């Protein structure tokens, strides 16, 4: 290309994304972004056409989590862009890098009531780290580089870039374009040595220590240092839902089955990339002891002491992998030989609770009643899926019960509703994971386990899965409703009545819905199972004969089944604080 040859805005966008290392873009095309998608493919980017912008943005966020570099979502103006708001918020609250590129109405029509005109930049600002509309075609690479940097550095999150239609189809001299190199990985920041010493001094005095491993540890690729820390100093640990696998769930020091007791009785808790939000009950009574001390490690200094105050916290700001190595070095150098004893009253009380809860779960898993309960169905899945599977899970009971039954053995191998508690993320996450696996670890399988309600949010993405021939194993745990459903007999009685909107419970869905036929309609394999033996046979068939094809197994479970009795409600209510 001659120095003064004109280049279209769409091509400038595509080339700037290539410069930032983008491999995949998820989206839905239309006016005014079709030209961008064509330019992307011409530049070598793989474009994945989704069926809903929200699912496309969820997929982009998941790619960001799995790779550490922003996933990109391309959408049309107005409603298309607004449909990504859920995905933008989900990525930002989960601290995942993600960038949405939205088309918008031509700049010379602004304020005139143009086609799908909307204040998109302003709308995205609340849910992102950085939002902008480039000032000119020449400046497009500058803004794209800045969006990548903001998205990745500090606490990761989402960014939004807005491109008017006339900028997309317009052009500029190629020698006037400001090109920028690929944003490098964020710098790894060490913690202040004196604070590390304070943390170690507190830890070695602890009588009832506990390590909580959050998804920040997974995102930081800190599994090597965290595993070494747990093994070397023999500390009990508890993973948060997406912290599962940083240290394998079947590690002898994992006390997941004694979660409530561990949180309530621990006197010193080390938070490794875990925030004291609703997932950890804010770190406050009644779920935690009032005198509990925290050692909190986070990439974001503003997070340190959140909800519990600095008087109860030794806050350590830094890259988690580096800080854990600093803790290990300090313990090894100045407290040589220190190791939390194996035979203590603390280990005894934790192991007693683990044994009790495992016995309760085992009894539920051996229940021969039909329809199956969750423990039977999910236990059979755990028994048969490959150990190195990437597990995507969402749904009320399905996700909550599955968290304790479905084991993870590697970091970043579990994707679920996350910090925002978002339902509908499953299929977008599974698509992203399947693409990641195809390029990086084709020997692994993506298993997406959905409640029937959660599946409904993005169910049409089954067509996307089949179109791109993604070998995802979909398992729908079907209880006919949201958390609880209706049995067929009750449904049959109600449907004979005239006023269903006034009579049908708000959480009820159609009983025995044939979700497997939706997969079949798009060319995948669908199965409906009602017994453990049927589930086992179809799982074995799906993992062997159909290992390289999309499969959906619709598993009927009792509409009245739920969790075993808990010491506390899963959600801490404000009235209890």
C-alpha positions in Angstrom: 0.0 0.0 0.0 1.4 3.4 -1.0 2.0 5.8 1.8 -0.7 8.2 0.7 -3.2 5.5 -0.3 -6.6 5.8 1.4 -7.6 3.1 3.9 -11.2 2.6 5.1 -12.0 3.0 8.8 -13.2 -0.6 8.9 -9.8 -1.8 7.8 -8.0 0.4 10.3 -10.1 -1.1 13.1 -9.3 -4.7 11.9 -5.6 -4.0 11.6 -5.5 -2.4 15.0 -7.1 -5.5 16.5 -4.6 -7.7 14.8 -1.8 -5.6 16.2 -3.3 -6.3 19.7 -3.2 -10.1 19.1 -7.0 -10.6 18.7 -7.9 -14.1 17.4 -11.6 -14.2 17.9 -14.5 -11.7 17.7 -18.0 -12.6 18.7 -21.0 -10.6 17.5 -24.0 -10.1 15.4 -23.6 -8.0 12.2 -25.9 -5.5 10.5 -25.9 -1.8 9.8 -23.4 -0.2 10.3 -20.8 -2.8 11.2 -20.9 -5.3 8.3 -17.9 -3.8 6.8 -15.9 -4.2 10.0 -16.7 -7.9 10.2 -15.6 -8.4 6.6 -12.4 -6.5 7.2 -11.7 -8.5 10.3 -11.9 -11.8 8.5 -9.8 -10.5 5.6 -7.2 -9.5 8.2 -7.2 -13.1 9.7 -9.5 -12.7 12.7 -11.9 -15.5 13.3 -15.5 -14.1 13.5 -18.1 -16.1 15.5 -21.6 -15.1 14.6 -23.8 -15.4 17.7 -27.6 -15.3 18.0 -27.9 -12.7 20.7 -25.5 -9.8 21.6 -25.7 -10.5 25.3 -24.4 -14.1 24.7 -21.7 -12.7 22.4 -20.5 -10.4 25.1 -20.5 -13.2 27.6 -18.3 -15.2 25.2 -15.9 -12.3 24.8 -15.6 -11.9 28.6 -14.9 -15.7 29.0 -12.1 -15.5 26.4 -10.6 -12.7 28.3 -10.6 -14.7 31.5 -9.2 -17.8 29.8 -6.4 -16.0 27.9 -5.7 -12.9 30.0 -6.2 -10.7 26.9 -9.5 -8.9 26.1 -12.1 -10.8 24.1 -13.8 -8.7 21.6 -17.5 -8.3 20.8 -18.9 -6.6 17.7 -22.4 -5.3 17.6 -24.7 -2.9 15.8 -26.1 0.4 17.0 -28.9 1.2 19.4 -30.6 -2.0 20.7 -27.6 -4.2 19.6 -25.2 -2.2 21.7 -27.6 -2.0 24.6 -28.0 -5.8 24.6 -24.3 -6.0 25.6 -24.8 -4.0 28.8 -25.3 -7.2 30.8 -22.1 -8.7 29.4 -20.1 -5.5 30.0 -21.3 -5.4 33.6 -20.6 -9.1 34.1 -17.0 -8.7 32.8 -16.3 -5.7 34.9 -17.7 -7.1 38.1 -15.8 -10.4 37.5 -12.6 -8.4 36.7 -12.3 -10.0 33.2 -10.8 -8.1 30.2 -13.4 -7.5 27.5 -13.9 -5.0 24.7 -17.2 -4.2 22.9 -17.0 -2.4 19.5 -20.3 -0.8 18.7 -21.5 0.8 15.5 -23.5 4.0 15.9 -25.5 6.4 13.7 -23.5 8.7 11.4 -22.0 11.6 13.2 -23.6 14.2 10.9 -27.0 12.9 11.9 -26.5 13.1 15.6 -29.4 14.7 17.4 -31.7 14.3 14.3 -33.4 11.1 15.3 -31.1 8.9 13.1 -31.7 5.2 12.7 -31.1 3.5 16.1 -29.6 6.7 17.4 -28.8 6.4 21.1 -26.3 7.9 23.6 -24.2 4.7 23.6 -21.0 6.1 25.0 -22.8 7.5 28.0 -24.8 4.3 28.4 -21.7 2.1 28.6 -19.7 4.4 30.9 -21.3 3.0 34.1 -20.3 -0.6 33.3 -16.8 -0.1 31.9 -13.3 1.1 32.8 -12.9 3.1 29.7 -15.4 4.3 27.1 -14.8 6.5 24.0 -15.7 7.4 20.5 -12.5 8.0 18.4 -12.1 11.5 17.2 -11.0 10.5 13.7 -10.0 7.5 11.6 -6.4 8.4 12.1 -6.8 8.0 15.8 -8.5 4.6 15.8 -5.4 2.6 16.7 -4.7 5.0 19.6 -8.1 4.3 21.1 -8.0 0.6 20.5 -4.6 0.4 22.2 -5.8 2.4 25.1 -8.9 0.2 25.5 -6.7 -2.9 25.6 -4.4 -1.3 28.2 -7.3 -0.2 30.4 -9.0 -3.5 30.1 -5.9 -5.5 31.2 -4.1 -3.3 33.6 -4.9 -2.9 37.3 -8.1 -4.7 38.1 -9.2 -6.0 34.6 -12.6 -5.1 33.2 -14.7 -4.1 30.2 -14.2 -1.2 27.8 -16.4 0.2 25.1 -15.5 1.8 21.8 -18.1 3.6 19.6 -17.7 3.9 15.8 -20.2 6.1 13.8 -21.2 4.6 10.4 -19.5 7.4 8.5 -16.2 6.6 10.3 -16.5 2.9 9.4 -17.0 3.5 5.7 -14.9 6.6 5.4 -11.2 6.6 4.7 -8.0 8.4 5.5 -4.5 8.4 4.0 -2.6 5.4 5.3 0.5 7.5 6.2 -1.7 9.6 8.6 -2.7 6.6 10.7 -1.1 6.4 14.1 -0.1 2.8 14.7 0.5 1.4 18.1 2.3 -1.9 19.2 0.7 -4.7 21.1 0.0 -4.0 24.8 2.3 -6.1 26.8 1.2 -8.2 29.8 0.5 -6.1 32.9 3.6 -5.5 35.1 3.8 -7.8 38.1 3.9 -5.7 41.2 5.6 -6.9 44.4 4.3 -6.2 47.9 6.0 -4.0 50.4 8.4 -6.3 52.4 7.4 -5.0 55.8 3.7 -5.8 55.2 4.7 -9.3 54.1 6.6 -9.7 57.3 3.5 -8.5 59.3 1.3 -11.0 57.5 3.7 -13.9 58.2 3.9 -13.0 61.9 0.1 -13.0 62.1 -0.1 -16.4 60.3 2.4 -18.3 62.4 0.4 -17.2 65.6 -2.8 -18.5 64.2 -4.5 -21.4 66.0 -7.3 -21.8 63.4 -5.9 -20.7 60.0 -7.7 -20.8 56.7 -6.7 -20.0 53.1 -9.5 -18.9 50.8 -8.6 -19.1 47.1 -10.5 -16.9 44.8 -10.8 -16.6 41.0 -8.2 -13.8 41.2 -5.7 -16.5 41.9 -6.8 -18.4 38.8 -6.7 -15.3 36.6 -3.2 -14.5 37.9 -2.0 -18.0 36.9 -0.8 -18.4 40.4 -1.6 -22.1 40.7 2.1 -23.1 41.0 2.9 -20.7 43.8 -0.4 -21.3 45.6 -0.1 -25.1 45.4 3.5 -24.8 46.8 2.3 -22.6 49.6 -0.5 -25.0 50.6 1.7 -28.1 50.4 4.8 -26.6 52.1 2.9 -25.1 55.1 0.0 -27.7 55.3 -2.7 -25.1 55.5 -6.4 -25.9 55.1 -8.0 -24.1 52.1 -11.4 -23.3 50.7 -11.9 -22.4 47.1 -14.5 -19.9 45.9 -16.6 -21.3 43.0 -14.2 -20.1 40.3 -11.2 -20.5 42.5 -11.8 -24.3 42.3 -8.9 -26.1 40.6 -6.1 -23.6 41.5 -5.3 -26.3 44.0 -7.1 -29.6 43.0 -10.5 -30.1 44.7 -9.4 -33.6 45.7 -6.3 -32.3 47.6 -6.3 -33.6 51.2 -6.2 -30.0 52.6 -9.4 -28.9 50.7 -12.1 -28.4 53.3 -14.9 -27.4 50.9 -17.3 -29.9 52.6 -16.8 -28.0 55.9 -17.2 -24.5 54.4 -19.6 -23.0 57.0 -17.7 -24.3 60.0 -14.4 -23.2 58.6 -15.6 -19.6 57.9 -17.3 -19.3 61.3 -14.4 -20.6 63.4 -11.2 -19.5 61.6 -9.2 -17.0 63.5 -6.8 -15.9 60.7 -8.0 -16.0 57.1 -5.7 -15.5 54.1 -7.6 -14.2 51.1 -5.9 -15.0 47.8 -7.6 -13.1 45.1 -11.0 -13.4 46.8 -13.2 -10.4 47.6 -15.3 -10.2 50.8 -18.6 -9.7 48.8 -21.8 -11.6 49.0 -20.1 -14.9 47.9 -18.1 -14.7 51.2 -20.9 -13.1 53.2 -19.0 -9.8 53.5 -16.6 -11.3 56.0 -19.0 -10.4 58.8 -21.0 -12.2 61.6 -22.9 -14.4 61.7 -20.9 -16.3 59.1 -17.6 -15.2 60.5 -16.4 -14.7 64.0 -16.2 -11.0 65.0 -12.6 -11.3 66.0 -11.4 -12.9 62.8 -8.2 -11.4 61.3 -7.7 -11.2 57.6 -4.6 -11.2 55.4 -6.0 -9.9 52.1 -4.0 -10.0 48.9 -5.5 -8.2 45.9 -4.4 -6.4 42.7 -6.7 -3.5 43.6 -5.6 -1.5 46.7 -9.1 -0.1 47.1 -10.4 -3.6 47.8 -8.2 -4.0 50.9 -10.3 -4.0 54.1 -13.6 -3.6 52.2 -16.5 -4.3 54.5 -14.4 -5.4 57.5 -12.2 -2.3 58.1 -8.4 -1.9 58.2 -8.2 -2.7 61.9 -9.0 -6.3 61.1 -7.0 -6.6 58.0 -3.4 -6.8 56.8 -3.9 -5.6 53.3 -1.3 -6.5 50.7 -1.5 -4.9 47.2 0.3 -6.7 44.5 0.3 -9.4 41.8 -1.0 -12.5 43.6 1.6 -14.9 42.2 4.4 -12.6 43.2 3.0 -11.9 46.7 2.4 -15.6 47.5 6.0 -16.3 46.5 7.1 -13.4 48.8 5.1 -15.0 51.7 6.7 -18.4 51.0 10.2 -16.8 50.9 9.6 -15.0 54.2 8.4 -18.1 56.0 11.2 -20.2 54.6 13.9 -17.6 55.4 12.9 -16.3 58.8 10.7 -19.1 60.1 12.5 -22.1 58.8 10.7 -25.4 59.4 7.3 -23.7 60.2 4.4 -25.8 59.1 0.9 -25.9 60.5 0.6 -29.2 62.5 -1.4 -32.0 61.0 -2.8 -33.1 64.4 -4.6 -30.2 65.9 -8.1 -29.7 67.3 -8.8 -27.4 64.2 -8.0 -30.2 61.8 -10.1 -32.5 63.9 -13.2 -30.3 63.9 -12.9 -29.7 60.1 -12.4 -33.4 59.3 -15.4 -34.3 61.5 -17.6 -31.8 59.6 -16.3 -33.0 56.3 -17.1 -36.6 57.2 -20.6 -35.7 58.3 -21.4 -33.7 55.2 -20.0 -36.2 52.8 -22.1 -38.9 54.5 -25.2 -36.8 53.9 -24.3 -36.2 50.3 -23.5 -39.9 49.7 -26.9 -40.9 51.1 -28.6 -38.5 48.7 -26.4 -39.7 45.8 -27.5 -43.3 46.5 -31.2 -42.5 46.7 -33.0 -44.9 44.2 -36.1 -42.8 43.9 -37.3 -41.6 40.5 -37.3 -39.0 39.3 -33.6 -38.6 40.3 -32.5 -35.9 42.7 -29.6 -33.6 41.9 -27.0 -35.6 43.8 -27.7 -38.7 41.8 -27.7 -37.0 38.5 -24.6 -34.8 39.1 -22.8 -37.6 40.8 -23.1 -39.7 37.7 -21.8 -36.8 35.6 -18.8 -36.4 38.0 -18.1 -40.1 37.8 -17.9 -40.2 34.0 -16.7 -36.9 32.5 -12.9 -36.6 31.9 -10.9 -35.3 34.9 -9.4 -32.4 32.8 -12.8 -31.1 31.5 -13.6 -27.5 31.5 -16.9 -27.3 33.4 -19.4 -24.5 32.7 -22.2 -24.4 35.2 -25.2 -22.2 35.9 -28.7 -22.5 37.4 -30.0 -22.2 40.9 -29.8 -25.7 42.4 -27.7 -27.1 39.5 -24.9 -24.7 40.0 -25.0 -24.6 43.8 -25.1 -28.3 44.3 -22.8 -28.9 41.4 -20.1 -26.7 43.0 -19.6 -29.4 45.7 -20.0 -32.5 43.5 -18.2 -31.6 40.3 -14.5 -31.5 41.0 -11.9 -29.3 39.2 -8.3 -30.3 39.1 -6.8 -27.3 37.1 -7.1 -23.6 37.3 -9.5 -21.7 35.0 -11.4 -24.9 34.4 -14.7 -23.7 35.9 -16.9 -21.0 34.6 -20.2 -20.1 36.3 -22.5 -17.2 37.2 -19.6 -15.5 39.1 -19.5 -12.3 41.1 -22.6 -10.8 39.4 -24.6 -14.0 39.8 -25.6 -13.8 36.1 -27.9 -16.4 34.7 -27.8 -16.9 30.9 -24.0 -16.9 30.7 -23.6 -20.7 30.1 -23.8 -21.1 26.4 -21.7 -18.1 25.6 -19.1 -19.3 28.1 -19.2 -22.8 26.7 -18.7 -21.5 23.1 -15.7 -19.4 24.2 -14.2 -22.4 26.1 -14.7 -24.7 23.2 -12.8 -22.3 20.9 -10.0 -21.9 23.4 -9.7 -25.7 23.8 -9.7 -26.3 20.1 -6.6 -24.0 19.7 -4.8 -24.7 23.0 -5.6 -28.1 24.4 -7.7 -30.2 22.0 -7.5 -33.2 24.2 -9.9 -31.6 26.7 -13.7 -31.6 26.7 -16.0 -28.7 27.5 -19.0 -29.9 29.6 -21.8 -27.3 30.1 -24.2 -28.2 32.9 -27.3 -26.1 32.9 -30.5 -25.8 34.9 -33.5 -25.8 32.6 -34.3 -22.2 33.4 -30.7 -21.0 32.9 -30.6 -22.7 29.6 -33.6 -20.7 28.4 -31.8 -17.4 28.5 -29.5 -18.3 25.6 -30.8 -21.6 24.3 -30.7 -20.4 20.7 -26.9 -20.4 20.9 -27.3 -24.2 20.3 -27.5 -23.2 16.6 -24.2 -21.4 17.0 -22.6 -24.4 18.6 -23.8 -26.7 15.7 -22.9 -24.2 13.0 -19.3 -24.1 14.1 -19.2 -27.8 15.0 -18.1 -27.2 18.5 -17.9 -30.5 20.5 -19.6 -29.3 23.6 -21.4 -31.7 25.9 -24.5 -30.0 27.1 -26.3 -31.4 30.1 -29.6 -29.9 31.2 -30.7 -30.7 34.7 -34.5 -30.4 34.1 -36.7 -29.9 37.2 -39.5 -28.1 35.3 -38.8 -24.7 36.9 -36.7 -22.1 38.6 -35.2 -23.7 41.7 -38.4 -25.8 42.0 -41.0 -26.8 39.4 -44.3 -28.6 39.0 -44.9 -32.3 38.6 -46.7 -33.4 35.5 -49.9 -34.3 37.4 -50.2 -30.8 39.0 -49.5 -29.2 35.6 -52.2 -31.2 33.9 -54.7 -30.1 36.5 -53.8 -26.4 36.3 -53.8 -26.3 32.5 -57.5 -27.2 32.4 -58.3 -24.0 34.2 -59.0 -20.7 32.5 -56.7 -18.3 34.3 -53.2 -19.7 34.1 -51.4 -16.4 34.7 -53.1 -16.1 38.0 -52.7 -19.7 39.0 -49.4 -21.0 37.6 -46.6 -20.5 40.1 -44.1 -17.8 38.9 -41.2 -20.3 39.0 -42.9 -23.0 37.0 -41.8 -24.0 33.5 -43.4 -26.5 31.1 -42.9 -30.0 32.5 -40.8 -32.5 30.7 -39.8 -30.0 28.0 -38.0 -31.8 25.1 -34.9 -29.6 25.0 -32.9 -32.3 23.4 -35.0 -31.9 20.2 -33.8 -28.3 19.9 -30.2 -29.7 19.6 -31.4 -32.3 17.1 -33.1 -29.6 15.0 -29.7 -27.9 14.4 -27.9 -31.1 13.6 -26.5 -32.1 17.0 -27.3 -35.2 19.0 -30.0 -35.0 21.6 -31.1 -37.5 24.3 -33.7 -37.6 27.1 -32.9 -39.7 30.2 -34.9 -40.5 33.3 -32.8 -43.0 35.2 -29.2 -43.3 36.4 -28.6 -46.2 34.1 -29.9 -44.3 31.1 -27.7 -41.3 32.0 -24.6 -43.5 32.4 -25.2 -45.2 29.0 -25.8 -41.9 27.2 -22.8 -40.2 28.9 -20.5 -43.0 27.8 -21.9 -42.8 24.2 -21.5 -39.0 24.1 -17.9 -39.1 25.4 -16.8 -41.8 22.9 -19.0 -42.2 19.8 -19.9 -38.4 19.7 -16.7 -37.1 21.3 -16.2 -34.6 18.5 -19.8 -33.5 18.0 -22.3 -31.3 19.9 -24.5 -33.3 22.3 -27.3 -32.3 24.6 -28.5 -34.6 27.3 -31.8 -33.6 28.9 -31.9 -35.1 32.4 -35.2 -35.4 34.2 -34.9 -34.7 38.0 -37.5 -34.3 40.6 -39.3 -31.0 40.5 -39.2 -30.9 44.3 -35.6 -31.9 44.9 -33.2 -29.4 46.5 -30.0 -29.1 48.6 -29.3 -31.0 51.7 -29.9 -29.1 54.9 -27.5 -26.1 55.3 -26.2 -24.5 58.5 -26.9 -21.1 56.9 -28.9 -19.8 54.0 -26.8 -19.4 50.9 -27.5 -15.7 50.7 -26.7 -13.5 53.7 -29.6 -11.1 54.3 -29.0 -7.6 55.5 -31.3 -8.2 58.5 -28.8 -10.8 59.8 -25.7 -8.5 59.7 
